[in-house]
Amino acid sequence: MSLRDGTVKMSKSDASELSRIHLDDSPDEVLKKIRKAKTDSEASVSYDKVIRPEVSNLIEILSELREESIAALVQVSFLSMYVLSCRLEV
């Protein structure tokens, strides 16, 4: 899903380069785009694609990058978005 709108797919036609990850993006570019991704105003982490689509999208992306289950990421990070963002540091 788009990094700018968790309800739509990533698209090359989106005006913002920060809305998508390209296959040839460097690891630093991917990290920058994920860090700038849209979330919401809640500090806690929870996975709910209907109520929190952007946060859920980031959890799914991080799950794939780290090869960890969504449940494991949410359990470790449930206290704060900061803890979730620290999981990017690998």
Phi, psi and omega per residue, in radians:
M1 nan 2.782 -3.118
S2 -1.054 2.523 3.092
L3 -1.383 -0.172 3.131
R4 -1.827 -0.354 3.132
D5 -2.610 1.820 -3.052
G6 -1.194 0.040 -3.136
T7 -1.819 -0.071 3.136
V8 -2.202 2.735 -3.128
K9 -1.253 2.707 2.999
M10 -1.093 2.442 -3.077
S11 -2.514 2.386 3.067
K12 -1.147 -0.407 -3.097
S13 -1.422 -0.160 3.079
D14 -1.151 2.380 -3.094
A15 -1.119 -0.506 -3.081
S16 -1.572 2.158 3.040
E17 -1.130 -0.400 -3.127
L18 -1.359 -0.035 -3.122
S19 -1.485 -0.183 -3.025
R20 -2.561 2.801 3.064
I21 -1.945 2.206 3.092
H22 -1.596 2.639 3.131
L23 -1.078 -0.493 -3.131
D24 -1.686 0.170 3.046
D25 -1.144 2.449 3.074
S26 -1.262 2.817 3.076
P27 -0.968 -0.653 3.115
D28 -1.149 -0.681 3.100
E29 -1.138 -0.740 3.119
V30 -1.068 -0.819 3.132
L31 -1.046 -0.775 3.125
K32 -1.058 -0.784 -3.115
K33 -1.147 -0.721 3.132
I34 -1.161 -0.718 3.130
R35 -1.121 -0.502 -3.132
K36 -1.633 0.044 -3.111
A37 -1.114 2.627 3.125
K38 -1.232 2.392 3.019
T39 -2.208 -2.395 3.068
D40 -2.503 -3.038 -3.033
S41 -1.495 -0.112 3.126
E42 -1.359 2.421 -3.120
A43 -1.462 -0.404 -3.105
S44 -1.425 2.893 3.121
V45 -1.960 2.253 3.024
S46 -2.606 2.680 -3.117
Y47 -1.858 1.914 3.086
D48 -2.688 1.819 -3.036
K49 -1.136 -0.364 -3.141
V50 -1.528 -0.868 -3.073
I51 -1.417 -0.627 -3.091
R52 -2.279 1.166 -3.045
P53 -1.092 -0.680 -3.106
E54 -1.205 -0.755 3.112
V55 -1.148 -0.736 3.113
S56 -1.080 -0.681 3.097
N57 -1.076 -0.794 3.119
L58 -1.116 -0.678 3.101
I59 -1.099 -0.742 3.115
E60 -1.099 -0.762 3.127
I61 -1.109 -0.822 3.132
L62 -1.097 -0.642 3.095
S63 -1.035 -0.750 3.121
E64 -1.223 -0.771 -3.110
L65 -1.121 -0.687 -3.088
R66 -1.641 -0.112 -3.092
E67 0.972 0.782 3.069
E68 -2.088 2.682 3.117
S69 -1.273 2.699 3.091
I70 -1.041 -0.764 -3.131
A71 -1.047 -0.716 3.141
A72 -1.146 -0.739 3.121
L73 -1.116 -0.750 3.141
V74 -1.154 -0.718 -3.133
Q75 -1.094 -0.743 -3.131
V76 -1.265 -0.600 -2.988
S77 -1.817 0.079 -2.960
F78 -1.015 -0.388 -3.083
L79 -1.320 -0.586 -3.079
S80 -2.817 2.709 3.042
M81 -1.156 -0.526 3.116
Y82 -1.051 -0.784 3.128
V83 -1.078 -0.728 3.107
L84 -1.077 -0.783 -3.121
S85 -1.125 -0.545 3.094
C86 -1.157 -0.420 3.116
R87 -1.196 -0.249 3.088
L88 -1.294 -0.324 -3.012
E89 -1.369 0.974 3.104
V90 -2.346 nan nan
